Amino acid sequence: MANEVMQRNSNVIDYTNIYRDLDTFKNACNMAATLSKSTIIPKEYQNNPSNTLIALEMSQRLRTSPLMVMQSLYIVYGKPGWSSQFIIASINSSKRYSRDLQFELSGKGDERTCYAWTTDLEGRKLEGPTVSIQMAREEGWYDKNGSKWKTMPEIMLRYRAASFFGKMYCPDMLLGIGSKEEVIDIVDYEIISPEQEVEQEIHENANKQTVSFDDVEMEDIPKETEEQAEYKVDKKEQPEPDVGAQMGINPNPDF
């Protein structure tokens, strides 16, 4: 019985390190290729086994579902960022703290501030960095094109406070990655509507046609015209000009 259990355990592949050996990596690649064919995952992973493989590896490190990682990890101009809901949920479900993440807000207007806090298992209060509307203005987040700080300041304060708390107290849970909103505030980008995105794609793909020279027959190559051929013949028949005679020089001087 014990031998059967040991043999069964030996057949279980540990995906916590997909780069451990070639067999583990091949199995992970096969899983990524299968997952990438799904139509319910974000478009950054659809038919993209390479991105899906990275999401699979990250999910194993975080001990969570690959689908959750793919749905919670956003790519903003090449930079990854977690959704703030994922950050808060990860902190609350980590069992490292005695209570869920709390948010302390105070002040009004530009003086409106917020910080995230909780208590550890020993009862000590842990406070994250304070975020304010004034900070958002000074850092350029508030006036950025498409900024949510103007329309949803209370939510943005909480989201940024949660991200700061996570990077300070549990960066291993976030794998050193900040929130999506944080990446958007930092990276310069242009917001376009879905209609504009479709028009841009049509414009980029317009008048593009793949040309193959494999099917070109020699007969399709235009030959020289009769006029060009006659010109070459006439040119060859013309004698070389006598430069000496033109200058009055006797070609056979009698010395």
Secondary structure, DSSP 8 states (H G I E B T S, - for coil): -HHHHHHHHHTS--TT-TTSSHHHHHHHHHHHHHHTT-SSS-TTTTT-HHHHHHHHHHHHHHTS-HHHHHHHEEEETTEEEE-HHHHHHHHHTSSSBSS--EEEEE-SGGG-EEEEEEEBTTS-EEE---EEHHHHHHTT-TTSTT-STTT-HHHHHHHHHHHHHHHHH-HHHHTT--BHHHHHHHS------HHHHHHHHHHHHTT-----STT--GGGS----HHHHHHHHHHHHS----HHHHTT--SS---
